[in-house]
Amino acid sequence: MSEHQPNNDASEGTPSAGSRAPDGASSGIGTDIDLGAARAERRGRRSVRHTRDLTKGTVPRNLWFLAWPQMVEGIFNSLDQMVDLFWAGRVVGFRAIGGIGAAQAYAHLIMMARTGIDISMQAMISRAVGSGRMDVATHVAIQGLVLTVLLSSVLAVGGVLIAEPLLHILALSDEVIAITIVYLQFQFAGSAVQGWRKSAEATLQASGDVMTPMKATLLARGIHIAITPVLIFGWFGAPEMGIAGAAAANIFAQGVGFVWNLYALFAGRSLLKLTLRGYHLDVPLMWRMIRLGLPASGTQLERGLSELMLVRLVAPFGDIALGAYSLTRRLERLTHIGSMGMGRASGILVGQNLGAGYVERAKSTVRWAVGYVLAIRGAAGIVLFLAPAVFIGIFNQDPVFLAVAIIWIRIQAISGMLLGGGQVLQQSFNVAGDTMAPLLITFMSMWVLEVPAAFLLSQFTPLGQYGIPVAIGLAMFLRLGLYALYYRTGRWTRVKVL
C-alpha cells in the first residue's frame, strides 16, 4: 500500500499514531509542547478525515461517512435553481418560472455533455486509491482537470452563440423568450465555471475527501443567495440586470467554489497533492478517459434531451402548464438530495473496494445504499404529496397556477420515490467503470417508454397535460427494475478501468 494509506486505527476515526508533531513540539518549553501537541492533534484529525481507509471498517459506517456531506451539499446545490425560480416567480410571475425552467434544462444539457469526464476520472482515481497507487491517482486527476477546463469552455461559448434559436425550438411564447434570453446566455457562461468546480469536486470525492467539496458548495451557494437580489435590483450601485442578475451571481459564486476546491488539491489538504511541476499532456490517458466517459455522458445527454422533449410537449398547453412543469420538476428534485448524495458515496466506495479486490464489500455497499435511499425518498415524497401548496406558494400564489401545479407535484412525488434506487445503482455502476449499462437502461426507460408515453397520454387520453408526469412515473418504475436485474448479474464488478 502507499505511504499515504492510513492505519486501521485511522480508518475507525481515531488519530493515526504516525502523525508527526510540527517543528518545536519537542523544544522542552511547556508552552511550545502544548501548542505543538494541539497542532499535531488537529493535523491528525484532519488527516483521518481526508485519508480514511474506506476499504476497512463496516460498510454502513463508511457509506454514511461519505454520504452525509454530499447530502448537505446536494441541498445547497439544489438552491442554485430554486433561488432563481424564487426571484423569477416573485418579481416577474409564472411566465418567468416557465422560461427559466427551459433555460436551466438547456444549461443542464451542456453540463451533462462533459459529466462523463468526471465519472471516468472518479472511476480511475477511486480504483487507484483503493489499490494504493497514489501516483496514478494524482496523474489522472491533473489530466482530467485540464481536459474538463478545455471541454467546458468550448461548450459554453457554443451555447452562448445559439441561445436564442434554442428557445424558439421549444415553441415558447414570445413573452417567455423575451424574459429568458439574456438569463440563458449567462447560464451557458456559468456552465463552464460550474464544470470546473464540479471536476475539482469529483477529484476530491474520489479520493475520499467529501468535506472540502461540501464547504466549497456552502460558500458558493451562500454568495449566490446574497448577491442575487443585488444584481437583480441594482442595489448598492450594482447594475440593474433583472432576472439575468441571478445567473450572473451564480457565475461569481461558482468561481469562488472552484478556487476553494483547487486550493485543497494543490496545497495537499486532501489525500491527493497535485502539482504542475513537470506537467505534460498525456493524450493517450485523456483519450482513455473520454472513451470510458462517453457512455456516461451519453446517459446524461439522454436524460437532458428527454427533459427538453417534455418541455416541448408541455409548451402547447400554455404558459401556466409550462410554469407548473418547471417548478414541480425542481421541487421534486429537492428529494434527490438523499439519493444523489448516497449514490455518489456508494460509487466511490464501490470503486475503492473493487480496486482493493473486495468484490463482496462493493456489492454490499450498493445494497445498503439502495435501502437507505428508498426510505429517504419515500419520506420526502410523502411530505410533498401531503403539503404541495406550502412549497408551491413560496414561488407564486396565483390561484389558477396553484391549482394546476398541485396536481403536477402530487404525481411527481409518487413517481419520485422510485427514482432514488435507480440513481444509486446508476452511480455505482458508473464509478465502477461500467458506463455502458446505464446508457442502455436510460435509453430503454426514457426514449422507448417515457417520451412516447408522454406524447400518447397527453394527446390522446383524457389526462391531457397530466399524462406527462404519469409517463415520467412509468419510466422511473422501468428504470429501477432494469437496474436491479443488471445488479444481480455482477458484470459491473468485472470491468477493467486501469
Secondary structure, DSSP 4 states (H G I P E B T S, - for coil): --TT---HHHHTTS--TTPPPPTTTTSS-HHHHHHHHHHHHHHHHHHHHHH--TTSS-HHHHHHHHHHHHHHHHHHHHHHHHHHHHHHHHHT-HHHHHHHHHHHHHHHHHHHHHHHHHHHHHHHHHHHHHTT-HHHHHHHHHHHHHHHHHHHHHHHHHHHHTHHHHHHHTT--HHHHHHHHHHHHHHHHHHHHHHHHHHHHHHHHHHT--HHHHHHHHHHHHHHHHHHHHHHHTGGG----TTHHHHHHHHHHHHHHHHHHHHHHHTT-SS-----TT----HHHHHHHHHHHHHHHHHHHHHHHHHHHHHHHHGGG-HHHHHHHHHHHHHHHTTHHHHHHHHHHHHHHHHHHHHTT-HHHHHHHHHHHHHHHHHHHHHHHHHHHH-HHHHHTTT---HHHHHHHHHHHHHHHHHHHHHHHHHHHHHHHHHTT--HHHHHHHIIIIIIIIHHHHHHHHHHSTTGGGHHHHHHHHHHHHHHHHHHHHHHH-GGGG----
